[in-house]
Amino acid sequence: MNTQVEHPGKMMGFSKLSRAEKLSWMECHHQGIDEDIFKKFWIQDTELQKTMEEFSENTLTNFPLPFGIAPNFLINDKNYTVPMVIEESSVVAAAAKAASFWMTRGGFKAEVLGTEKVGHLHFYFYGEKNDLIDYFNKYKVELSESVSFHLQNMKKRGGGFKGLRLCEENKELPNYYKLECLYDTVDAMGANVINTSLEELSQTFKNTLEKYLTKDLGKRFEGQLDIILAILSNYTPQCIVRAWVSHDVSKMEDIDGLSAQDFISRFVKATQIAQVDVSRAVTNNKGIMNGVDAVVLATGNDFRAIEASVHSFAANSGKYRGLSRAYIEGNIFTFEITLPLALGTVGGLTHLHPLASTSLKILGNPNAKRLMEIIASVGLAQNFSAIRSLVTTGIQRGHMKLHLLNILKQLEATDLEIDNAKIYFRDKVISYKAVREFLKRVTIH
């Protein structure tokens, strides 16, 4: 007998309401909400608006973010204009500044070190461990074929299933094991096809293990196997890219008031601090992801998956560390980064979202490997600009200049006051308090 009682305030069937009905419900049930604010962000093109609404459930409107570009990215001797979607005021400017700086110094270099992604069948086995190992060795080919069945399109693009292994993971969880599958999804991110193939593997695994235990060994199967999860992993340390810049120290000029030697010495020390101090490492890596996420979003890729993978990768030594590294060898300064980036340039939003497909066109319609190289280079550029500011003038000088307009808007400054404030704060420290005091003085006079 079902004794569950619904909460009296629970909204039933919200997803079945029309958009107009959803907006009316919001206005009625949430004080201070005016449905007109949602309507202001609707796209006039009704077909395009319909496409946007179909990307997610219970959509009321669109949430626009600035779409900008960072020109002058010379990567592997090819010049790129990089699209970036982000709301933080200084990110695009910092990326563009670093790109311009390195364009005349050889540009960025990048190489993809691996493209394999991984999926797992997580399960508990309560029988004899040796029986499971013997079973796996006997049925590995059949299990692999069940994984490969759904990967025909992937194979046509040069990828597909790359390997299967049995992993014993019972140090903390007795009787816990997993089957690990390796994939090369080429230009697709591949999440859906990986998960479909893993669910097929799950059924084949159950059926063949039952056959092996009962018919080959004459043992009991019931209660011996408990399959828990069949899912891809967003931890992708085998889908990895390295990007770097390098230059002869003797040929570098003074930078922001520091000699090249002093600048590079301080720069290297800053990256070393991020290797040993977790509080700095987190902020260092967040700055890298400012650039990475902005391009990931612009190209319709999954920035949450990228974030999860990158930050776990930063801790793969057992301690969370900075993702970038700077050093001098033979008078050559090198600044580099290594990132796991599981990206796609076909499927998903990459072509369904008009601006995502436009972003890829701006980049020259790169394949997934090329996109990995571009995004890693942008992350490195972002980090270079941040560290450059930190070891010279300080981070707030450039950041707050770009943030000035936001402060003026918050304080409801007029157009004339905004123009005057931009002139006044050219050589002054910018803060919310300082801007407010400036507006007071302007108003008084």
N, C-alpha and C positions, 0 to 999 in steps of 0.2 A: 504494500500500500504506500502510495506517495503522500507523505505528510508535509512536503515543502510548501511554505506559504510565501507568496510574492510580496515584496516590499511595497507598501502603499504608494511610494513616490516613484516607483520604477516606470520608465517610459517604454512601452511595448510597441514594436513595429516601426521604430523611427526610420529605419532604412527603407521602408516601403513608401514613405511619404514623398510627395513631389518636392522639388526644391523650394517652391513657394510655401508649401506647408511646413517644411523644416524651418524656414526663416520666420514664419509666423509663430511657430512653437518657441523658437529661441527668444523672440521679442516678448512673448507672454510670460515665459518662465524664468527669465534672467533679467533682473532689474538693471536698467541703464543701457541695455542693448538695443540699438536702433538698426533694423534690418537694412536701412539705406547704406550703412557703411559697407556692408557686404556687396551690395549692388554696384557700388562705385568701382569695384575691381573686376567686374564681369567684362569679358571680351565681347566687343560688338559683333564680331564674326561668330554667328551662332554655332556653326559646325566646329569651329576651333574651340569654342567654349565647351561644347559637348565632349570633345576629345579630352580636354583638360579634366573635366568632371569624372570621366571614366577611369582615370588613373588611380582613384582612391575612393573609399567608401564615405557616405554621408557628407559629400562635398557641398559646402555653402558658397564658396567663392574661390578666388585665386589669391596667393600670397606672393606678390612680386618681390624679387630681389634684384639689385643692380647687376646688369650684364655689362662687363667692361672688357677691355683687351689690354694686353701687355705686349708691345711690339719689340722687335730687335732681339729675339731669342735665337742665337746662333747655336744650333745643336747638331753635332756631327757634321759640321760644315754646311748645314742647310738652315736658312733663315725662316723663322716661324713668327707669326702673330698669334698669341695665345689668348683664347677666350677664358674669362674668369667670372664666376658668379659668387659674389660674397657681399655682405653688408658692412664689414669692418672697413673703415675709411682709408687706412694706410696700406692695405695689402697689395692692391694692384699697383699702386705707385712704387712700393718697395720692390716688387718683382720686376717692374719695368726699369727701375734704376739699376738693379743688379744686372739685368740683361744687357743694358746699354754699356755698363762698365766692362763686362767680360766680352762683349762683341768685338772690341778692338784689342783683345788680349787672347785671342784664340777660340773664344766661345766655350760652350759646354761640350763635354764628351759623355757618352752614355753607352752602356751595353747591357743587354738582357742576359742574365746568368742562368735562367731557368724559367719554364712556363708551366710546370706541372701543378695541378690542383688536386685536392684530396677529398674523398668522401669515406664515411665509415658506417659499418653495421655494428652497433654496440649491443652486446648480449651477455647474459650470464649462462654458464654451463656448469652443471652440478655433478657431471659424471667424471670419469677418469681423464686427467689431462692428456695422457699419452694416446687415449682413444681419439680425442679431438685432433691432436697433431697428426696421427695416422690418417684420419678421415680427410683432413685438409690436403695432405700430400696426394691422396688418391683422387680427390674430386676437384682439385684446383683448376684444371682445364675446363671442366663443366661449369664451375662457378664463374670463371672468367668469361666464358661464352655467354652466360646469362647477363652479365654486365654489358657486354659489347653489343647486344641485340639492339639497343635503343640509340646507338651512336653512329648510325650510317652517315648522316650529314656531316658529323664531326670528322669521320674518316675521309670523306670526300675533300674536306678542306685541309687534310694532311695531319689531323690529330687523331683522337680516339683514346681507347683504354690502354694504359701503359704498364699496369702491373697490379698484383694482388698479394697481400701477405696477411698472415695471422699474427696478431699481437696479443701477448699476455700482459694484462694490466692489473694484476691482482695484489700489488704491494699495499695499497690502501683499501681496495675493495676485493675481498676474496671471491673467486669464481667469475670475476669480470674479465671479458675478452673483447676484442674487436677485429673485424675484417677491414683492412685498409685498402682502398682502391685509389690508384693514381690515374689522372686524366690529363690529356692535353686538349683543351677546348678551342685552341687556335684563336680566332677573332671574337668568339662569343664568351661572355662571362660563364655561361653554362650551368647555372644553378639548377634550373628546372630539369634539364636532361640528366644531370648527375643524380638528382634526387629520384627521378623516375627509374633510372638504372639500378639504384640502390634498393628500391622497393622490389624490383624484379629479383635482385640478388637475394633479398630476404626470404622470398618464397622458395627459391631454388635451394637455398641453404637449409631451410627447415625440412624440405622434402628429402633431400639427399642425405642429410644427417640422420633422419629417422630411418631411412632405408639401410644405411651403413650400420647403425647400432642394432637394429632388430634383425635384419637378414644376414649381414656379414658376421656380426659378433654375437648374435643371439641375446642381446641385452635389452634392458628396459629403456624406452625413449620418453615415455610420459613423465613429465616433471623434471626432465634433465635440461631443457633448453627454455630460456626466457629472452626473447628478442625485445629489446627496449627501444632502440632508435635506429632509423635508417636516414642519414642526413649528411649533406656535404659539410665540410669545415671551412670557416672563414679564416682560419689560421693557415697561411699559404707561404711557408718559408722556402718552398721549392719553386715558387713563382716570383722571381726576384730580379731586381734591376739595380745597377750601380751607375751613378752619375758623378762627374768630377770636373773641376777646373784646376788649371796649374799655370804657373808663370815663374820666370826667372826673377828672383828677388832683386838682383842687381839692376834690372831694367824697370823696376816699379818705381813710380814717383811718390812724392809725399801724398798722404791721404788724410783729409780732414784735419790738417794741422799737425799730423804725426809723420815722422820719417817712415819710409817703407819698412825698415828694420823694426822700429818700435811698433808700428801697426801690426805687422805679422806676428811679432812676439806676443803681443797682447791677444791677438786673434786666436793663436794656437792655444794659449793658456785658457781662454774662454771655453774652447771646445773640450779641453782636458777637464775643466771643472764639471762640465755636463756629463762626463764619463764617470765621475766618482761621487757626485752629489745629486741625489734623486730630486731634491726640490728644484734645482736648476735644470736637470734633465727633462722634467715634465714640461717646464715652460719653454725650453729649447725645442722640444718636439712638437709642442702646440704651435709654435711659430712655423715650423716646417709644414704642418698640416694646414695652416692658413692657406698656403699656396697650393698644396696637393688637393685639398677638398674643393677649392674654388674651381679647378679644372675638372675634377671628377664630377662635380655638379653640372658644370656647363656642358659636359659631354653625355649626360644622362646615365652616369654610372652610380653605383651604390656606395656613397661616402661612409655610411655606417659600417659596412663590411670592411672597407679600407681602413677606417679608424681602428676597428677592433683588431685587425691583423697587424697593423703597423705597431700599435702600442704593445701587443703581446710579443712581437718580434723584438722590441726594444728591451724586453725583460728575459730574452731566451738564454742569457748567461746565468740566470738566477738572481740578477739585480737589474733594476730598471736603469737604463743608460741613455745618454744622448745618441741620436741616430747619425749625427754627422761627426766628421773627424778632420782635423787639419794638422799638417806636419811639414817639415822641411827636410828634403833629402838632396844632397849635392847642390845646394843653393836654389833648388826648385821648391817653391811653395805649392802645396796641393791641398785642396779642400774637397772632400768627397762625402757621398751619402750612399747607403744601401737600403733599399726599401722592398718589402713584399707588396706587389700591386697586381691584384687579380682584376683585370679590366676587360671590357668588351667593346667592340666597335660595330657589331651586328646584333640584332635582336633587342628585346626590351625597349626601353625608352630612347635608346640611341637613335632610332629612326622614327618612332611614334611621336616624340616631342619635337615640334618644328625647330625650336632653338637648339636642341641637342644635335639634331642632324646638321643644322647650320654651323654649329661649332666644329663639327668634324670636317665640314667643307672648308672652313677657315684654316684648319690644320692640314689641309691637303688630303683628306680622307685617309688617315693613317690606319695601318693594321694595328692589332692589339700590342704587338711588340714595340712599334714606333710610338704608340701612345704612352706606353710604360716609360720609354726614354724621355718623352716630352714632360710628363708629369713629375718624374724624379728630378729633372733639371729645374723645373719651376720650384719644387720644394727646396732644392739646394740654393736657388737664387733668393728665395724668401729668407732662408736662414742666414745667407751671407749679408743681406741688407740689415737684418736685425742685429747680428753680432757686430757688424761695422759700426752701427749707431751706438751700441752698448759700450764698445771699447774706445769710442771717440767722444762724440758730443752728448751722448745719452739718448735713450730711446724716446723720451717725451718731446724733444725739440721738433722732430719731424712729425711725430704722431699727432701732437696737439695742434700743429698748424692745419693738418687735414681735418682734425676734429673740431676746429673753430666754428665752422659753418653749422655743425650739429648743435653746438652750444647756443649759438645765436638764434637758431630756429626754436630751440626749447624756450628761450627767453623772449620769443615773439618779437624779435628785432625787425625793424622796417628795412626795405631795400637800401635806403640811404645809410642807415646805421650799420648794415652789413658791410657796405663798401668802405665806410670810415673805419670800421673795426679791423678789416683786412689790412689797411694801411698802418693803423696804429700798432698792431701786434706783429708786424714784420720782424722786429728785433727785440721782442719782449716775451717773457714767460707767459704762457697761456694756461689759464685754469678757469674753472667755472666761476669762482669768486672774482677773479680779475676781470673777466668779461662782464659780469653783472655790475661791478663797480664802474667800469667804463661806460656802460649804457646809462647808468644813473647820472654820471657827469654830463654826458651828451644831452640827456633829457633836461637837466637843470639849466644848461646854457642855451 
